[in-house]
Amino acid sequence: MSYVNIDLETLGERLTKVRKSYGESIDLPNLGQEAFAALLGIPVTLYASCERGEQEPTVEFLIALRHRTKISLDWLLDADPAEATRPRE
C-alpha cells in the first residue's frame, strides 16, 4: 500500500498523537508503544516502525486503529496541513 498524499514521517507523528491522545482518554497518559500495539492486536515491531516513519501501516493495522480509537483515517492519511490539526472522531 502506498500513501501518495502523506509522507511516512508525518504519518508517524500523527500516530504518536493518536497513541498519546488515546492514552489520555483512557486515563493512561503514559501509554507506551508496546501497550498500544497490544490493544490494537498488532506486533509492537510493526507499530514502532510505523510511528518512527520507517514503514507503512497495513490495512489490518489501520482497521484496528480505527476500531479502537475511532480516529478519522482521513485525518491520519491526509497531507493537507489544514486538515491535520487534530485527530477527529
Secondary structure by P-SEA (a helix, b strand, c coil): cccccccaaaaaaaaaaaaaaaaaaaccccccaaaaaaaacccaaaaaaaaaccccccaaaaaaaaaaccccccccccccccccccccc
